[in-house]
Amino acid sequence: SSQPLYLIDQGDYAPWGYVLNSAAARKLLKALDAPSDLCPAPSHDRTGDLITVYGMIHDCLHYAQGVPVQAWEDDSHVRQALGCLGDGDGDGTVVNLKVRSQPAEVCRRAVLAYMVPNARWMWEIFNEIYGKNGTTAHHGRA
């Protein structure tokens, strides 16, 4: 899509991160390349906790570039597509593998969030699931 897409599950920030399409990623780079009060230049001198970092990304995209935040928890069609039982609270739409606590109930097709520390790690997961070069299906182990 040519429209920037900035997705989270609910609210303005998500502990697992956010989803950007290529148009939104370009907007983020544009904001970072033109520092302002709304979007400061990246710096090792400016660090903080996750909420601070996510807040900076939010400000750069939403306030500096006008990209709307879209929370899928607010959309009953998305919740239905994820296999949630109801329209309201209760079923979690995200399973965040970066934290140990999880919702008691999750939607049947919940989004799986995890951290990829390096490209090699992702390749090892691929090989474990699909076999070397994706030629062998994984049949699981007990």
N, C-alpha and C positions, 0 to 999 in steps of 0.2 A: 504494500500500500504506500502511496505517496504521502499520506497523512501520518504525522508522528503519533505513535502509540506508546503510552507510558502506563503500564498496568501494575497494580498491586491488588492484594486481596481485600483490604479494608482500611479505612482511615487515610492518613497522609503518608504514613511510613509503615514498612513491614520489616520484621526482624530477619526475614530470609532474603530481603533485597527487593528487586523490582524487575520487570520485564520491559525491555525497549525493543522496538523494531528498528530497522536501519535508518528510517527518517528521524526518529527520536534520538538515536545515537549521533547522527549528524548535527542535530540541534544542540545536543550536549557539547559536542566538540566546538561548535560555533560559539557557544556561551563561554567555554573555557579559554578559547583563543582571544576573546575580547573581554577581559576582566572588568567587573563593575562592582558597585556596592551590593548588587543582588547576587553576583556570582564571582567570588574572588579567584584569583589565579591559583592553580594548584601549587602547593609548596610543602616541603618537609617541615617548615616552621609552623605550619597550621595543621595540627592534628587533633584528634578528639575521639570520643567513643563512637559507637555505631550510629546512634541517633544523630550526633553532630554531622557525621559523614553523610548519612542518608538525607539529613536536613539540607546540607549543601547541594546535593544532587537535585533534591526537590526544588530548592530555590533557583538553581541554574536552569532547570527545565521549565518549571511552572511560572515563576515570576519573571526571570530574565528573558525567556524565549516564548512564553505564552502557551506551553504545551499542557493541555488539561490532564489531570490525574484521573484515571478511570479505575474505580474499585469494583472488581467483579462480584463481590459479595452483595452489592446493591442491585444486581441484575438477576431476576428470577430465571430468565432463559439460560444464563450461564450456569447458575446453580443446578438447574435441571439437566443441562448437558454434562455436568460433572457427576451426576448421579446422586445428588443430595435428596434426602427424603422430604424436606420441607423448604419453605421460602425464607424462614427466619433463622435465628441463631440455633446452635446445637451441633449440626454436622460441620466439621472442619473441612474447608476446601483446600488446605495446604497441610502436607506432612513435611515438617522442616527437620531434616536429618542433622542439621547443625546444632540442634538443641535436644535435650533428653525428654522434656515434657511435650506431650502431644495432646490434641483434643481427644476426649473420651470416645467420640464417634466421628468417623470421617466419611466423606462422600465416596461412592464406589470408584470414581475416577478422579480422585483428588490429585492436585498438583504436587509433585515431589520436588522439594528444594534441597539442594546439597551444594557443597563447595568443591570446586575443582582446583586443587592447589597447583597443578601443572598439567600440561598437555599429555604427558606420558601416562598419568593416572587415568585419564579418560580412555586412552588406547588400551590399557590393561583391563578396564571394565568391559570394553567392547569385545576384546579377545575372550574374556571369561564367558560372556553371554553368547557370542556368535561364533567363537572359534577363530583361529588364525585367518586373517583376511576375509572374515565374514562368510566362510564357505561351509562351516559346520554348525548346525543348530545345537545349542546347549540343552542338555536333557536333565539338568539339575542333579544335585547330590543330596543325600539324606542329612 
